[in-house]
Amino acid sequence: MEPFVSLNAKLAPLNRVNVDTDQIIPKQFLKRVERTGFGQFLFNDWRLMPDGSENKDFILNRKGYRDAEILVSGRNFGSGSSREHAPWALQDYGFKCIIAPSFGDIFFSNCFQNGVLPVVLPEDTVAQIIENSENDPEYRINIDLESQRVWDENEEVVAEFSIEPFRRHCMLNGLDDIGLTLEDETDISVFESGRSKEGGVLSF
């Protein structure tokens, strides 16, 4: 998992509430066993027309928003099923951070496990960011995880957010569950070596 320390990037404003995981990555695309390749199916039913052509009215298909690395949306983003494919799809598409007033609990946790930073900001602040981005496709904001601050170039928007210390540590250092385990690799190796020499058998 790549560390997340800070980011200066353009946004894609998805001005909708209650965006659930089935809208983020529809269920018919959950058959892949690897984590990569889901980005092409992100928001499939909104991004594409029934004939497979682009829906020109959808924000991610508009000029200036295609290379956005931050997605900003309304409250209760990522509600619904627990599918981890949702953050996989967002990350594979190119998003590194999601900003919303609130998130679905399981989606929120899954983001941290996959290197996508979910940032909770007050609803009026989110509304201001969405409005600024809708008015200017080149609008950018800064996100700093160390100081837990968000601000734009003109400091019209300045806000603080809070990430639980353990999750913040993991994001700053690019640690998922496997990475955390490997931090103790030396101790694990010593333990396994000792058990092998003793001829011991681990029982469960």
N, C-alpha and C positions, 0 to 999 in steps of 0.2 A: 504494500500500500504506500502510495506517495505521501510524504509529509505535506501538511497544509499549515503554512505560517502566515502568509499574507497574499492578497490578491487585488490587483487593480484591473477591472474589466468592464466590458459593456454588459447590459442586461437585456433579457427578453421579458417583457411584462405580460404575464398571463393573468388578466384581470377577471378571475373567476374564483368562486368559493367552492369548498367541498369537492375539490379535484381528487377523485379516488384512484386507487392503484390499478383498477381495471381500465380507467381512461389513460393512465400513464403508460401501461403496457397491457393491451388486451390479452385475454386468456388464451386465444388461439396461437399465441407466439411463445408459449411457455414450454415448448417441447425440447428446446435446446438444453444440452447438459453443461455446456461451458458458459462462463460469465460474459464473454465478449459477443459482439454481434447483435445486441438487442437495440442499439441506438437507432437503427433503420426502422424500427417498429414503434418508436416513441410517439405517443399521442396519435397513433395510426388513424383512428376514426375521425380525428379533427384535422390532422395534417394532410390527409389524402382524400380525394373524391372517390366515389364507388368504382370508377374506372381506373383508379390507380394514379391519376394525375394529381398535381399539387392543388390544394385548396388555397387560392391566392389571398383569401381573407384571413387565414390563420397566421398568427403572429410570427411563428418560426419560419414561415415562407416569405416574409416581407423583407425587402432590401434593408440592410443595416442590422438585422437581428439574427441572421444565420450563424454568425460567429460569436454570439454571446456566450459567456462562460458562467453567468449568474442568471438564475431564473427567479423572478419575484412574482408571487401569487397571493391569492386571498386566504382567508382563514381555513383551518382544517384540511390543509394540503396533505395528501398521502393517506387519507382515511380508507377504510374498506379492508380488503384481505391483507394477509401478512406477507404476500409474495415479495421475496428479496429481489426479484427481477426488476422491480420499479427503480430502485437506486442504480442497479446495473445499467438499465436503459438510459437513465439520465446521465450517468457518468460516461457511458460509451458514446453518447451523442456529443459530449463535450462540456457538460455542466459540472462545475466544481463546487458550487454553492447554491443553496435554495434559501430564499428569504420569504417568510410568511408570518402572519400574526400567530398562527398555531399550526400544529402538525398532528397527524395520526400517530399514536404512541409507538406502534411497532415500526412504522415507516421511519420515524425519527431515530429509533435505535439502529435500524438497518443502515441508515445513512452513515453513521459513525463507523460501522463495520466495513464500509466499502469506500471510505475516503471522500465522501461528499459531506460538506459542512452544512447542516441545517441551522439557520439563524432565525431566532424569534425576535421580532421587533413589534412595537405598538402598532395597532391598526392604522392610526392616523399617519404614522411615519411610513408604513408600507404604502398607503394610498398616495402619499407625496412622491415616493420613489417611482411608483407605477406611472403617475401622471407625468413626471419629468421624463421618464423613458419613452412614454408614448409620444410626447411632444418632440423628442430629439433622439433618434436612433443611435446617435454617437455618445449619448449620455453614459458616463462611467461613474462607478463608485469604488471606494477602497474598503477592503475588509481586512482587519488585522486581528488574528486570533490571539496573539500574545497580549495585546492591550484590550481585546474584546470590544473593539470600536468599529463603527461604520461611518464613513463620511464621503461626501462628493467633492469634486474639484473646487467648487465655490463655497464649500462649507454651508450650503443652504440646508443640507441634511447632515446632521451629526447625531449619532445615537450610540448607545452602549448596549451590549447583549451579554448574556451570562451562559457559560458552558460549564457543566460539572467538572471539577478539577481532573478527575481520572480520564474522562473522555477528552478533555482539552490536551492532556499530556499525550494520549495516544495519537490524536490528530497531528499535533506538532511534530511528533516523532515517526509518523507513518506506521503505527503499530495496530494490527488487528489481533485477533486471538492467537493466531499462529506466531505472529511477531512477538507478542508478549511472552509466549512460551519459550521462544528461542532466546530471549534475554537471559534465561536460566539454563542455556544449553550446556555450559560447563558443569554446573552442578548436576544436571540430569545425566551427563556422560559419566561423571565420577560415580554417581549412584548405580548406574547400569553396569559399569565396570566392576564395582564391588560386588554386586549381586551375582555377576557371571563367575567371578573368582570363587565365591562362596558356594556356587552351585545351587543357589537358592531359586525358588520358583515363586513368581508373583501369583497370588490367588485373588480372585475377585468374587 
